[in-house]
Amino acid sequence: MENLNLNQKVIAWLNSARGISNRKIEKLIEYFDGSTKNLWDNFESEKNNLTILKPEIIAFLIKTKCSFEEKFIKRLNQENASIITIFDNAYPKKLKQCSGAPYILYYKGSIEKIDDFSIAVVGSRKATAYGKWAAEKFTKDLAELEVNIISGLAAGIDAVAHKTALKSNTNTFGVIGCGIDKIYPMSNERLYSEISEKGGAVITEYPFGMQPLPNNFYGRNRIISGLSDGVLVIEAQTKSGTLITAGHAANQGREVFAIPGNINSLYSKGTNALIKDGAKITVSVYDILEEFPKLKEKLKKKNKFVDCIHFTNEEKKIIECIKQGTENLYEINTKTGIEAGKLLSFMTVLEMKGAVKQIQGSKFVLNI
């Protein structure tokens, strides 16, 4: 960046003092009649009245004020990073509507497409083989519809979602719980670069130098859900950051989807509990599409160009079976002889092609 507007300069300056939370920035702006200019011009003269700040924070801000902009821009350029504030027109629209939206976002990459339809794919860091399979499958299915994938750039489910999105040529955005100059975990170093190089962005509200402290991830999770139209939870323990993200999503009015899992698995207890509490049970991408008419219509338009002759032999068997009145998976499995695990994959592909749709009671009917 070559220069900062006044709002960017003031918010970044306040954010650089790590003792200032997003809520305190809000209160400071309110104190100065909602004007960042008044705040900048009168901060020192009002310092004795700013009781919400510790004396050492006030001293730090006064000391760094004069040289802040020049040093900050230099650091941004060194890191190849940019910033945007809640006052800027390009600030993510969905996030801006959320209570407690961060006043500043640092990012590497591009946020040009961030307002496009987006689904957050989140889950356990210690993902099982089932969880990784589900993350890859659902991310790939969503990517077919050019859906943005939002996640937290953690190990496990997050990493699988980001990597699959990149392979599928859809935009992906990773929200981190540390400074934009920090990489956590280090195993995702290459992933950080790929996301910012291929149309997406790595995003944070935390200033340069901020370490990935445990408390940071609570705030980071509200950004993941806030940037999304819906949140898909794949695996989660009963007490986990993933469930916090789901909680934020519910409070923000976002749709929450959960993939059911083995009742004996620690990593499915959280997702199964979400379903019990009202999250939509999700066994195919169609369960997500049902909640978003525009996305569903997009699938229909996409499938207008699918020649129904071009089905595999297995797919034709399934279609014929359903045509004859068979609706549940057990009967389809019995009549076609297609192995149960493979049958689920075929059903998902047929849903994506618009040939079949799932209805209540885990039954399938023709859609062509």
N, C-alpha and C positions, 0 to 999 in steps of 0.2 A: 504494500500500500504506500502511496505517496503522501497522503495527508489524511487527517481525521476531521470529521465535522465536530461541532461543539458537543453534541450529545455523546458521540463516541469517545471524545477526549475525557469528558467528565466521568462517564460511567466506567471506562477502563481505568482511570486514575483511582476512583474509589475501590474498584474491584481488586486493584493491585495490593491493597492493604488486606491481608488475609483474615483479619478480624472482623471484616465487614461482610455480613451475610446479604443475601438478596433482599430479605425483609428490611434490613437496616438501610439499604440503598433507597428502598421505597419510602421509608420514614424521613430520610434526609431530604429527598426531593419534595416531599409534602411540607417539611419545615420551611423550605425556601420557596413556598408558594407554587410548587410544581414546575419551577424553572431551573434548568441545569445552569443557565447563565448566572442567575442569582446565587446559586450554590458556589459556582466557581469564583465569582467576584467577591463574595462576602464570607467565605468559609472561615478565614482566619479571624475576621472581626467578630464572628459569632461563636468562636471555639469554646468559650466558657459556658455557652448555653446548650452545647451539643452533648447532653448527658448520656445519650445512648451509645456514645463511643468512649472507649478507654483513652486516657491521656496519651498513652504511648502510640495509639493509632492516629490520633489527631496530630501528634508531633511528626510521625512518619509522613503523613499526607502533606503537611506544611513544608517539610524538608524537601520532598520530591516534586512538588507542584511545578516549579519553574522549568525544570529540565525534563519533565515527564514525557511530553509529546514526542520530542526528538528521539529520546532513548527507546520509547515504546515502538515507534515506527521502525526504528533500526532493528529491534528484536523481532518484530513481525516479519520483516523481510528476510532476516537470517533464518527464520524457521519456515519460510514460505507459507505463512499463515495469514488469515484475514479475520476481521471481526465484524459483527453486526449487532446493533442494539435494538431494543424493543421499539424505539422511536423511528427506525428506518423502514422504508416501504418494503424492502426485500426480506424483512424478518418473517420467518415461517408463520403463515396465517393460522394454521390449526393450533400451533403452540401459543400464539399470542392470545387466543381466546381462553386459555386455561388460567385458572387462578394460580398465582405464584409463578407465572412464567418468568424465566431468567431475564434480567435486564440486559445481559450481554452474552453473546455466543462467540467463541473462538472456533475457527474451523480451518482445515486443510482440505483442499479439493474444491468442488463446486456445489452450491446449494440451489442452483438454478431450477432443478426439478423437484425440490423437496416438498412442494405443495401438491404434487401429483398424488394419485391414490396410493396409499401406503399401508402395509401390514407389518406390525412388529412381530418378529419370531424370537421367542425367548425361552430359556430353560436352564437346566442344571449345568454347572461347570463340569461335574463328574458324570457326564452323559453315558448312558448305556448304549449298546449296539442298536437296540430298538429306537432309542431317542434320536440317535444320529441318523438312522434310516428315515425316521419320520421327518426330521428337520430338512433333510435333503429332498425328500419326496414332495413335501408341501411347498417348500421354497421354489422348487423347479416348476411345480404346477402353477404357482402364482406368477412366476416369471414369464410363463407362456402368455399371460394376459398383461404383461408390461407393468406389473405392480412393483412399486418400490418396496424394498425390504429394509426395515429398521431393526437394529439390535444393539447389543452393548459391548461388542468387541471383547468379550470374555472368552475363556477357554470353553470347550464343550459345545453345547447347542448353538450359542451365539456364533462361534467361529465357523461351524458347519453352514449356518444360514448365510453368513457373509460370503463364504467361499463358493457356495452353490449359486448365489445370486450373480457373482462375478462370472462364473462359468456359463451361466445362462444369459449373460448380456443384459441384465436388468440393473437399474441403479440401486445401490445399497448405501446406507448411512449408519455409521457406528458412533454411538454416544459413549464417552468415556468419563471416568470419575477422577480424573487428575488433570494436570496442565497439558496443553496441546503439545508441549515439548517433551512429555513423558510417554513411554510405551509400557503398557501393562496389560497382560503379561508379556514378557519379552518374546515368548514363543510366537506371538502374533505380529512381530516386527514387519515381516514381509506383507502381511495382510493390511496393515496400516497404509503402506505405500500403495498397494494395488487399489484400495478403495478410493483414495484421493486422486489416483492417476486415471481411473476409468469412469469418470462421470459422477461419482458419489463424493462423500466427504466424511472426515472424522471430525466430531463436534464435541465441545465441552463448554461449560460455564465457568470453569475454574481458571485462575490466572497462571501465568508462566511459573514453573517451579513447584507447583502444587503436587504433592505426592498422592498416590491412590489410597487415601485414608478410608477406613471402613465407613465412617459417617457420610462420606461424599457420595456413596452409591445410592443412598436413599433419594437424594436430590437428582442424581443422574437418571434414576428410573422414571421419575415423573416426566422427564424430557423424552425418553423413549416412547412412552405411551402418548404424550402430548403431540408428538410429530406424526402419529399414526391414526388411521381411521378405525383400526381394530387391532387387538393383541391376541396372538396365538401362543398359548402356553403348551409346551411339549412335555417337559419333565420338570418336576419341582418337589423338593422335600417340604415337609409341613411348615418349617420355619426357614424361609429363603428369600433372597432378593427378588426372585422371580415372582413370588406371590405379592411382594410389595408393588411390583410393576403392575400386576393385575389389579391390585387395590387402587392404584392411581388411575388406571384406565377406567374402572367403574365410576370413580369420583368425577372423572372428566367427561363422562357420558360416552365412552368408547365401548364398542362391542368386545366382549371377552370370549375367546374360544379356547377350549381345552381338549387335548387328545387323551382319551382314557388309557390307563395302563394296568399292568399286573398288580393286583391288590396286595401281593406279598413284597412288592418292590418299594424301597424307601423313596425312590425317585418318582414314583407315581402317586404317592400319598397326597401330595399337594395338588396335583392336577385332578385327581378323583374328588378331592374335597371341594375344589372350585366348581366342578360339575354339580356336586350335591348342593352347593350354595347358589346355583343359578347360571353359571357359565354354560355356554352352548357346547354340548358334546359334539366333537368334531372327528369324523372318521374319513371324510374326503373333502377335497377343496370345494365341492358343491355346497357343503354345509356353511362355508364362509360366503360363497356367492349369493346364497339365499337371502342374506341380510343386507346386501348391497345391490339394489335394482340396476344401477348404472353399470356395475361391473358384470352383472348377469347379462345385461343387454349387449355388452361388449363381447362376451363369449358367443352369444347368438350370432352377432354380425360376423365374428371370426369364423364361425362354423358354416356360414352360408357358402363358403368356398371349399368346404370339405366334400369331396365326391364320395357318396355312400358306398360305392362299389369298392373303394380302397380300404377294406378292412382285412385284417389277418384272418386266417382260417379259424383260430380260436375265438376271435371277436364275432365272426359270423355265426359260430355255434351258439354263443351266448345270446346274440340277438334273436336267433331262431327260437331258442328255448323260451325267452321272455315273450316272444310273439305268440307262442302257444299257451301262454297263461301262467308260466312259472315265474314267481316273483321273489322268493327268498333265496339267499345264498346257498343254504344247505341243499335245496332241491336243484338249483342250477349246477352246483358241484356234483351232485349225484347223476344228473342226466347228461352232463357234458363230459364228465370224467377229468375235468381240469383240476389239478391239485389246488387245495384251498388257498395257500399263500399266493400262488400265481393268479388265482381267480380274483383276489382283491385288487391286484395291480391292473388286471384287464378291465375291471369294473371302473376304476378311476380313469383310465385312458378313455374308455367309452363315454364317461361323463364329460371329460374334457372335449371330446369330439362332438358332444351334444347328442349322442345316439341314445343314451339312457339317462334317467334321473332317479335319485333315491327319494323315497317317500317315507312316511311314518312306519315304524315297525321294522326298520332295516330291510325294506322291500324295494325292488327296482321295477320301473316300468319304462316302456319305450318312449323316446322323446323325438322320434323321427317319423 
